[in-house]
Amino acid sequence: MKSSYLKIFYIPPVLTTYCVVAMYFLRRYLPAYNLLPYPYNYAGFLFVLIGLIIMVSTVYLFRKHKTTLEWKTSRTLLKTGFYKYSRNPIYIGLAFLIFGLSVYSRNVLALPLVGLFLVALRFGVIRIEERMLAATFGKEYLQYMIDVRRWL
């Protein structure tokens, strides 16, 4: 189980990195698609900021409750903060970050990366995480899944 956990734990940061690298290459090597006009592309920083606020406040919540992001060592199921509205606020924060950077890149081909990122998370990470959390927290997590949506 440990090796599958490690694979899951590292997938979101790796996917985020892939998206950022893809944005760079799209902007650099397909400039004909750099269609979002300057200075409007700077609006992307607003989405980056929203994503960072969601992620930092969520990590703060973990520290406040003296628990970790790792399902194996977590002793508390968080249901406050952004977790009242979404079972995956950190992933939503990453999606905002990727969307903001894609807007900033000005390349319209970068915009679908957010959708690809979310699909990869949903089927490559969240499906497995939810099974692990259900095994760890039992009925409490199953009820939480009923009460709170996966995304928003």
C-alpha atoms as a printed R data frame, in Angstrom:
    type eleno elety resid chain resno       x      y       z
1   ATOM     1    CA   MET     A     1   0.000  0.000   0.000
2   ATOM     2    CA   LYS     A     2   2.888  2.364   0.746
3   ATOM     3    CA   SER     A     3   4.137  2.437  -2.856
4   ATOM     4    CA   SER     A     4   0.656  3.233  -4.218
5   ATOM     5    CA   TYR     A     5   0.355  6.001  -1.617
6   ATOM     6    CA   LEU     A     6   3.643  7.521  -2.738
7   ATOM     7    CA   LYS     A     7   2.531  7.434  -6.355
8   ATOM     8    CA   ILE     A     8  -0.715  9.178  -5.462
9   ATOM     9    CA   PHE     A     9   0.920 11.726  -3.166
10  ATOM    10    CA   TYR     A    10   3.305 12.923  -5.849
11  ATOM    11    CA   ILE     A    11   0.905 12.958  -8.803
12  ATOM    12    CA   PRO     A    12  -0.718 16.396  -8.167
13  ATOM    13    CA   PRO     A    13   2.585 18.322  -7.922
14  ATOM    14    CA   VAL     A    14   3.953 16.455 -10.940
15  ATOM    15    CA   LEU     A    15   0.797 17.156 -12.966
16  ATOM    16    CA   THR     A    16   0.959 20.819 -11.978
17  ATOM    17    CA   THR     A    17   4.580 20.982 -13.105
18  ATOM    18    CA   TYR     A    18   3.710 19.329 -16.424
19  ATOM    19    CA   CYS     A    19   0.981 21.902 -17.003
20  ATOM    20    CA   VAL     A    20   3.308 24.825 -16.276
21  ATOM    21    CA   VAL     A    21   6.013 23.398 -18.559
22  ATOM    22    CA   ALA     A    22   3.420 22.805 -21.293
23  ATOM    23    CA   MET     A    23   2.289 26.437 -20.967
24  ATOM    24    CA   TYR     A    24   5.839 27.613 -21.424
25  ATOM    25    CA   PHE     A    25   6.325 25.537 -24.573
26  ATOM    26    CA   LEU     A    26   2.947 26.529 -26.001
27  ATOM    27    CA   ARG     A    27   3.712 30.206 -25.467
28  ATOM    28    CA   ARG     A    28   7.226 29.929 -26.826
29  ATOM    29    CA   TYR     A    29   6.782 27.607 -29.798
30  ATOM    30    CA   LEU     A    30   3.201 28.326 -30.877
31  ATOM    31    CA   PRO     A    31   3.067 32.125 -30.646
32  ATOM    32    CA   ALA     A    32   0.277 32.313 -33.242
33  ATOM    33    CA   TYR     A    33  -2.038 31.139 -30.439
34  ATOM    34    CA   ASN     A    34  -0.915 33.837 -27.991
35  ATOM    35    CA   LEU     A    35  -4.262 35.538 -28.452
36  ATOM    36    CA   LEU     A    36  -5.108 36.852 -24.995
37  ATOM    37    CA   PRO     A    37  -4.193 40.528 -25.248
38  ATOM    38    CA   TYR     A    38  -1.788 42.324 -23.013
39  ATOM    39    CA   PRO     A    39  -2.505 43.717 -20.360
40  ATOM    40    CA   TYR     A    40  -5.637 41.573 -19.852
41  ATOM    41    CA   ASN     A    41  -3.481 38.503 -19.414
42  ATOM    42    CA   TYR     A    42  -2.438 39.942 -16.040
43  ATOM    43    CA   ALA     A    43  -5.916 39.030 -14.794
44  ATOM    44    CA   GLY     A    44  -4.440 35.551 -14.519
45  ATOM    45    CA   PHE     A    45  -2.638 36.663 -11.369
46  ATOM    46    CA   LEU     A    46  -6.005 37.115  -9.654
47  ATOM    47    CA   PHE     A    47  -6.747 33.416 -10.222
48  ATOM    48    CA   VAL     A    48  -3.251 32.471  -9.068
49  ATOM    49    CA   LEU     A    49  -3.830 34.492  -5.898
50  ATOM    50    CA   ILE     A    50  -7.201 32.821  -5.281
51  ATOM    51    CA   GLY     A    51  -5.574 29.404  -5.728
52  ATOM    52    CA   LEU     A    52  -2.757 30.257  -3.334
53  ATOM    53    CA   ILE     A    53  -5.201 31.568  -0.715
54  ATOM    54    CA   ILE     A    54  -7.234 28.352  -0.902
55  ATOM    55    CA   MET     A    55  -4.136 26.147  -0.646
56  ATOM    56    CA   VAL     A    56  -2.405 28.102   2.141
57  ATOM    57    CA   SER     A    57  -5.569 28.358   4.235
58  ATOM    58    CA   THR     A    58  -6.153 24.626   3.802
59  ATOM    59    CA   VAL     A    59  -2.610 23.760   4.888
60  ATOM    60    CA   TYR     A    60  -3.054 26.133   7.846
61  ATOM    61    CA   LEU     A    61  -6.211 24.216   8.762
62  ATOM    62    CA   PHE     A    62  -4.239 20.958   8.816
63  ATOM    63    CA   ARG     A    63  -1.654 22.493  11.137
64  ATOM    64    CA   LYS     A    64  -4.300 24.044  13.376
65  ATOM    65    CA   HIS     A    65  -5.898 20.630  13.865
66  ATOM    66    CA   LYS     A    66  -2.493 18.968  14.266
67  ATOM    67    CA   THR     A    67  -3.030 16.570  11.411
68  ATOM    68    CA   THR     A    68  -1.276 15.964   8.111
69  ATOM    69    CA   LEU     A    69  -2.048 15.841   4.415
70  ATOM    70    CA   GLU     A    70  -1.026 12.179   4.452
71  ATOM    71    CA   TRP     A    71  -4.018  9.895   4.822
72  ATOM    72    CA   LYS     A    72  -1.961  7.188   6.577
73  ATOM    73    CA   THR     A    73  -0.972  9.403   9.498
74  ATOM    74    CA   SER     A    74  -4.050 11.604   9.604
75  ATOM    75    CA   ARG     A    75  -6.133 11.184  12.738
76  ATOM    76    CA   THR     A    76  -8.716 13.875  12.022
77  ATOM    77    CA   LEU     A    77 -11.194 14.200   9.206
78  ATOM    78    CA   LEU     A    78 -11.378 17.909   8.478
79  ATOM    79    CA   LYS     A    79 -14.840 19.292   7.802
80  ATOM    80    CA   THR     A    80 -14.252 22.998   8.399
81  ATOM    81    CA   GLY     A    81 -12.844 25.807   6.296
82  ATOM    82    CA   PHE     A    82 -12.944 25.045   2.594
83  ATOM    83    CA   TYR     A    83 -13.655 21.407   3.468
84  ATOM    84    CA   LYS     A    84 -17.230 22.464   4.296
85  ATOM    85    CA   TYR     A    85 -17.748 23.128   0.577
86  ATOM    86    CA   SER     A    86 -15.414 20.713  -1.193
87  ATOM    87    CA   ARG     A    87 -13.710 17.422  -0.433
88  ATOM    88    CA   ASN     A    88 -10.715 18.559  -2.516
89  ATOM    89    CA   PRO     A    89  -9.926 22.219  -1.817
90  ATOM    90    CA   ILE     A    90  -6.195 21.869  -2.418
91  ATOM    91    CA   TYR     A    91  -6.859 20.468  -5.887
92  ATOM    92    CA   ILE     A    92  -9.275 23.322  -6.550
93  ATOM    93    CA   GLY     A    93  -6.523 25.709  -5.478
94  ATOM    94    CA   LEU     A    94  -4.116 24.048  -7.899
95  ATOM    95    CA   ALA     A    95  -6.719 24.300 -10.668
96  ATOM    96    CA   PHE     A    96  -7.073 28.049 -10.019
97  ATOM    97    CA   LEU     A    97  -3.299 28.355 -10.104
98  ATOM    98    CA   ILE     A    98  -3.035 26.505 -13.419
99  ATOM    99    CA   PHE     A    99  -5.907 28.486 -14.918
100 ATOM   100    CA   GLY     A   100  -4.351 31.771 -13.796
101 ATOM   101    CA   LEU     A   101  -0.976 30.872 -15.256
102 ATOM   102    CA   SER     A   102  -2.599 29.771 -18.508
103 ATOM   103    CA   VAL     A   103  -4.372 33.144 -18.781
104 ATOM   104    CA   TYR     A   104  -1.110 34.913 -18.007
105 ATOM   105    CA   SER     A   105   0.665 32.878 -20.701
106 ATOM   106    CA   ARG     A   106  -1.725 34.465 -23.251
107 ATOM   107    CA   ASN     A   107  -1.822 31.198 -25.219
108 ATOM   108    CA   VAL     A   108  -5.374 29.930 -25.742
109 ATOM   109    CA   LEU     A   109  -4.092 26.368 -26.189
110 ATOM   110    CA   ALA     A   110  -3.000 26.460 -22.533
111 ATOM   111    CA   LEU     A   111  -6.553 26.974 -21.255
112 ATOM   112    CA   PRO     A   112  -7.690 23.324 -21.699
113 ATOM   113    CA   LEU     A   113  -4.810 22.195 -19.469
114 ATOM   114    CA   VAL     A   114  -7.013 22.936 -16.446
115 ATOM   115    CA   GLY     A   115  -9.622 20.448 -17.653
116 ATOM   116    CA   LEU     A   116  -6.995 17.822 -18.389
117 ATOM   117    CA   PHE     A   117  -5.495 18.391 -14.945
118 ATOM   118    CA   LEU     A   118  -8.861 17.917 -13.226
119 ATOM   119    CA   VAL     A   119  -9.701 14.780 -15.222
120 ATOM   120    CA   ALA     A   120  -6.286 13.283 -14.416
121 ATOM   121    CA   LEU     A   121  -6.808 14.048 -10.721
122 ATOM   122    CA   ARG     A   122 -10.317 12.658 -10.685
123 ATOM   123    CA   PHE     A   123  -9.439  9.337 -12.241
124 ATOM   124    CA   GLY     A   124  -5.773  9.030 -11.264
125 ATOM   125    CA   VAL     A   125  -5.800 10.292  -7.684
126 ATOM   126    CA   ILE     A   126  -9.150 11.121  -6.116
127 ATOM   127    CA   ARG     A   127 -10.747  7.759  -6.852
128 ATOM   128    CA   ILE     A   128  -7.942  6.025  -4.943
129 ATOM   129    CA   GLU     A   129  -7.746  8.639  -2.182
130 ATOM   130    CA   GLU     A   130 -11.436  8.340  -1.470
131 ATOM   131    CA   ARG     A   131 -11.139  4.578  -1.029
132 ATOM   132    CA   MET     A   132  -8.199  5.056   1.323
133 ATOM   133    CA   LEU     A   133 -10.015  7.717   3.349
134 ATOM   134    CA   ALA     A   134 -13.107  5.534   3.595
135 ATOM   135    CA   ALA     A   135 -10.920  2.706   4.893
136 ATOM   136    CA   THR     A   136  -9.273  5.057   7.410
137 ATOM   137    CA   PHE     A   137 -12.334  6.971   8.678
138 ATOM   138    CA   GLY     A   138 -15.133  4.535   7.889
139 ATOM   139    CA   LYS     A   139 -18.748  5.686   8.209
140 ATOM   140    CA   GLU     A   140 -17.716  9.214   9.128
141 ATOM   141    CA   TYR     A   141 -16.052  9.680   5.734
142 ATOM   142    CA   LEU     A   142 -18.861  7.955   3.859
143 ATOM   143    CA   GLN     A   143 -21.332 10.411   5.420
144 ATOM   144    CA   TYR     A   144 -18.982 13.287   4.582
145 ATOM   145    CA   MET     A   145 -19.000 12.124   0.946
146 ATOM   146    CA   ILE     A   146 -22.791 12.356   0.964
147 ATOM   147    CA   ASP     A   147 -22.829 15.778   2.646
148 ATOM   148    CA   VAL     A   148 -20.039 17.533   0.712
149 ATOM   149    CA   ARG     A   149 -19.478 17.657  -3.026
150 ATOM   150    CA   ARG     A   150 -16.235 16.477  -4.582
151 ATOM   151    CA   TRP     A   151 -15.474 19.818  -6.231
152 ATOM   152    CA   LEU     A   152 -17.782 22.715  -5.406
